[in-house]
Structures are given as C-alpha cells and as structure tokens.
Amino acid sequence: MKKNPLSLQLNVDDFLPASSEEKESLVQMRPSVSFWRESLHRLLKNPVAMVSMAVILVIIIFSFAVPGLYPYKYEQTIKGSENLAPMQYSAQEQARIDAGEHVFPHMLGTDGLGRDYAVRVMMGSRISLLVGLIASAIILVIGSIYGAVSGFFGGWADQIMMRIVDIIYTLPDILMIILISFAIKEPMTALSEKDGFHWIQTVGVNLISIFLVFALLYWVSMARIVRSQVLTLKQNEFVTAARALGAGSGRIIRRHLLTNCIGILIVTTTLQIPSAIFTESFLSFLGLGVAIPMPSLGSLASDALNGLNTYPYRLLAPALLISLIILSFNLFGDGLRDAFDPKLKH
C-alpha cells in the first residue's frame, strides 16, 4: 500500500511484530564474562607479556630447580680448579677423564677459589628473586593497609598519615641500610653464636637490614596509590549499603575497598619486584648484601670487576641475568596493567 509522502498518516508496517530473524539479530553476540576472565583474555593476547612470563618461569626453574640437580655446590671449592675458563677441566679432572671417569664440565668456568661459577650464578639469581618477592610482599601488606586506612577515614587522620609519608620520602635508603646494619649486627651475631641460628649467618645481617628498610621506607608509593583508589571507591553506593547493613570500618576496608583495588595491587606489586631486585643487586654490588659464601648477582658482578681484564666472561653472566630479570618483570607488569585497565594503554 503506497502512502502519500505529504500525508501525516502513520505507516502500519512499522508496527508489525518483529520476525524471528530480526529478533536473533538483536541478541547479544558476545556472552558476558567476568572481570578476571576478560583480563586474562587480554593478557593472553599480549605476546610481549606472554614471552616475558615464559622467560620468568625459565629463570625460576633455573634458579630453584636446577641447583638441586647440579653436581656442584655453590660453596664447594675444588682444589686445582681455580680460574678455569668455561668448559675447561683442571689437570686432575682431565686425568680422571683419561682414566674413563665421567666428569661434569664447568659450563661457566670457576672462580679464584675453585668454585663452579654456573651454580653460583644460579644461587645468586635465587637470592635476587627471593629478595624481590619477599620485599614486594612486605611493601604490598604495609602499603595497602596504610593507604586504605588513610583514604577511608580521611580528615585529620589522613592529613597526619600523609605527612608521615612525606617525611619518609626524604629519608636516604642507602644511609638507612648502613645504619640498620650496624645497629643489628652485634645483637644478631651474638644471638646466632649463642642459640645456633645458622640462618642468620647464612643470609647475613645486611640482607635482614635490606628487608627492614623495605618495610620502613619503600611502601610509601604503594600507600599513595591505594589511598587514591580508596578515596574514589568509598563514595560508591556499595560502601553506603555496607554501612547501612552494620558493617564495621575494618570489614568495609578488607572486604569491599581492598577487594576492589585488587587489580591495581597486583600490577603495582609486579612492577615493584624488579625495583626491589635492582636495589638488592646494587647494594650487594657495594658489599651490603648477603653474607659470604652465599652469592648474589650483585656480589658476583662486584667480584668480577677485580679480574675484568683477565676474566671478562665472569661479569657477563650476572649482568645479563640481572638485566633479563628486570626487563622481563617490567614488560610482564606492563602487560598486566594493560590487561586490568585497558584505558591506560596508549
């Protein structure tokens, strides 16, 4: 039925019921997914993040699993095997090979005391990874709690807590590590000698002081990030509903505010790991790291400088491993940030 274009009469065909084909076209094509599944999907589609995660897993296996299967120990000194080049055997080992005995090669050579350098690099990367993970966990716990409390209560409590953060920002970390090392060295040394705490002797007072400095100083950035998130989240309706249902401040912070900050907490903690590893390597390079004979990547690089002209390959392995660890964690952290908040992606 034709309609006069100048007529004001409505077209009846426009009000006919929709057909099955039209109804199917209006159906949502993509099923709804949860926040975590969608973030994981975006992360898996990021090739740089996936390669970085694979490298991190390989380094973790290299640091924690391989030393248990390796025939040499990091503190084991082999007489007559001092300063061997990579894949080189000493005279005694060559004689054993000539006699038909199997001798595992020194893949990265040995140091000046005859210790296998490859297993020392493995143990050094283990120490660096442990320091990064433990320090980041300390920063996560202290920073998230402090920032959430400051942002939730606000007012004069927030002002006082943030001024404390500003003061902590001004404290020099290296000077604090040196002062704490001297402050705790004598009591812990006496305690280890009296009660047999071999862990203190193995890990070293300097490493304990590094953990203390991370607990005292390095959580302030995390606290500021969490505070800014809580200041925004506490204005939402679900916080008001929780208050109306009688939830206390602690429950609201723990179950509602920090839970909704979990994405930014994961990303910030992941990006904090390479910073902690770099700090530990730098301090170990200066002699403020683990106790002898426990190696660290920083202490291995520092020892390699003494024979740089004669044995330059000793510096190559720890330096490359430090760079690879830091780069991998940074790229993986960037991938997590893009996955949890794609709006931040440039």
N, C-alpha and C positions, 0 to 999 in steps of 0.2 A: 504494500500500500504506500503510494507516494504521498509525501507531505509537502504542503506549500511552505517554502523557506521563509515566507513572511508571516506565517501563522504562528500563534502563541500556543497552539495545541501541543501537549506532551506526546512524545513517541512511546507508544505502548510497548514496543520491542525492547526498550531499555529496561523494563521492569519484569521481564521474563525470568524464571528461575535459572540459576546457573547450571550448565551441563556438567557431566562427570569430568570431562576433560578440563573445563575451566576450574573446577574445584581442585583437581590434582595439581594444576599449575600454581595454585595459591598455597599449597602445602610447603612447609619449610623444608628446603632441600638438605640442609646440613643439621644433623641431630645436635642437640645441646650437649656440651661436655663440661666437666668441672674445670675449675681454675688450674688445678695441678696437672690434669691431663693435657689441657691446652698448652700450658707452659712447657711440659715435657715434649709435646709435639713440635713446638717452635725450637726447642733446644736440639732435638734430633735432626732438624732440618738445617742446622747451622754446622757446616763442615769444619770450620776452624775450631769451634768448641769441641766437636767430636774427636778431632785429631789431637787436640790438647788434652782431653780426658784420657785418650789412649796412651799418650806419652806419660801422663801422670801415673797411670796404672802400671806401665812398664817400669818406671822409676821406683815405684813402691815395691814391686816384685824384686827388682834388682837390689833394693836396699834391705828388705826384710826377709826374703825367702832364700836368695842365692847365698848369702854368707853362711847359712846353716849347712849348705851342701858343699861349700868350697873347702878344699883340703887344707888350706892355711888359715890361721887365726890372725886377727889384726894386731895382737900384741906378741906374736911368735917371732923370735929372732932366729935366723938360720945362719950358723957360722959359715964363713967363707962365701956368703951370697950377698955381700954388701955392694950397693951401687950397680946392680945388674940392669942392663938395658931391657926393653920389652922383648919377651920371648927368648931371653938368653938364659943359659944354665951356668951354674958355677962349676968349678973343676970337680968337686965332689959329686955333684949331681950328674955331670957328664960321665963320670966313672961308673955311677950306678946304672946309667942308661946303657953304657957299653957292656955292662955285665948282664943285660937283659931285663933290668928292672924298669918299671914304668914310673916316670916322674912327671908330675903335673907341671906345666910351664908357668912361669911368672908373666902373665899376659901384659902387665904394665911395668914389669921390672920390679926392683926392690929399692928401698931407701938406704940411707947410710948405715943403718943398724941391721940390715939384712931382713927387714920385714917386707912381706909381699905387699906391693903398692895397690894392687887391684882390690884386695879385700879391705884395705884401709880406706879407699875411696868409697866402697860400698857402705862401710860403717859410718864414714863421715856424712854421706847423704842420709843415712838413717837418723843420725843425730840432728841434722838440719831439718828434716821433715818432722821429727818429733817436737822440736822446739817450735816450729811454725804452727803445728796443730795444737799443742798444749797452750802456747801463748795466745792463739786466736780464740781458743775456748775460754781462757781467762778473760780476755777482752770482751767476748760475747756476753758472758754471765754478768760481769760487773757493769759494763756499759749499758746493756739493755735494761737491767733493773734500775740503775741510777737515772737514766734518761726517762724511763717510763714513769717513775715516781715524780720526777721533777715536772714533766709535762702534764701529768694527771692532776696534781694538786695545784700547780700554778701559784700565782700571788707571791707573797713574800718568801715562801719555801722555794719556789722556782728561782727567784732572784738570788737568794743565798747560794743555792746549789750551783747555779750557772757562774757566779763569781768565783766559786771554788774551782770550777773547771777552767776559768780564765787564768787563775793563778797557777794551776798545774801545767797549763800550756807553756808557761815561761820557764819551767824547770829544765835544765840541761840533762838529757838522758844519760850521756856517757859519764858525766861527773857523778850522777846519782849511782850508776853501776859501780864505779870505783869506790865511792864512799860506803855503799852497802856491802861490797866485797870485803873491805877492811873491817866493817862493823860485825859481820857474821863469821869471819874466817876463824878467829880464835875459839869462840864457843863451839862451833860445829866440829872443828878439828879435835878439840878435847872430847866432845861427845862421841865422835867416831872411834877415838882411841880407847875410850872407857867402855862403851857398850857394843863395840864391834859393828857399827853401821857402815858396812863396806860400800853401800850405795852412795853415800856422801863422798867417799874417797874416789869412787869411780866417776860419778857425774861431775863432781867438782863444785866448790863453793861459788866460783864465778858464774856457773850456769844457773845455780839457785838464785843468785843476785839478779841475773837477767830476767828470770821469771818474776821476781819481786818487783822489778822496775816495770815490767809489762803490766803487773797488777796495780801499780801505783800511778803510772803515767799514761800508758798507751790506750786506755779505754775511753778517753775523753771524746775522740771523734765519733766513736760508736754511740756514746751518750747523747751527743748533739743530734745525730741522725734520728735516733729513736725518739728523742724529745719532740722534734719537729713533726714526726709522724703521729705521735700521741696527741699533740695539740690539735691536729686536724681530726683525728678519729673520735676524740672524746665529745665532739659536737654532734655526732650522729645519733640517730634515733635508738639504735640498739643499746647504747650506753644508758640513755634515759630509761628505756624499758627494763634494763638490768637493775637500775636503781629503784624503780617502782616495784620490782619483784623482791626487793630487800637484799640484793647482793652487796657485799661489803667492798671496800676500795681494793683490798688485796685480790679478791676474786675477779673484779672487773679488770684490773691490770693484767692478771695472769691468764684468765680465760677468754677475754674479749679483745683487749688492746694489743697485747704482745702476740696473740694468735693472728690478728690481722696484720701484724708487722712481720710475719714470718718470712715473706718473700724478700724484703729488703734486708732482713737479718742474715739470711743465707748468702745473699750477694755480697754484703759488706764483709762478712766473715771470710768468704772465699777470697776476696781481694785483700784481706788483711794477712793471709797466710804468706804470700810472697814477701810482703813488707817485713814480717817477723823473721823469715828465713834470711833475708838480706841483712837485717840488723844483727842477727846471731853470727852470720858469716863475717861481717865487718868487725864485730867485737872479738871473735875468735882470731881474726887476722891480726888484731892488736894484742893478742895474748890474754884476753879477758873471757875466754870461752871455757870449754871442757878441760878437765884435768888430764895430764899425761898418764897413761899412754892412749887414752880414748881419743880418736881422731875426730876432727870436724872439717868440713870443706874449707872453711876459712883458715883454720890452723894448717891444713895441708898446703894451701896456697902460700901461706906465710913462710912455711919451711922450704917450699920450693924456690922461693926468691933467693935463698942463700946459695943455691947451686944453679942459678938460672943460666949462666954461661956454659956450664958443663952438662947439666941435665935439664934442658928446657922442657922436655916432654912431661916432667912432673907437675908443672904448672898448668899444662893444657887440660888434663882430665878434671881436676876440681873446678877450674874456671869455667869450662864448658858445661859441667853439670850444674853449677850454680846458675848460670845464665839460662840453661834449659828449664830448670825447675821454676825459676821466677817467671820466665816468659810463658810457660805452659799454664801456670796458675792465673796469670793476668789475663790471658786470652780466654781461658775457661770461665773466669769471673765475668769478663765482658759478655760472653755468651749467655751466662745465667742472667745477667742484668737485662739483656735484650729479650730473653725468654719470659722473665717475670714481669717486665714492664716494657712492652714493645714501643710505647710512646717516647721512650728515651732514645730510641735508635735514630741516628742521624740519617 
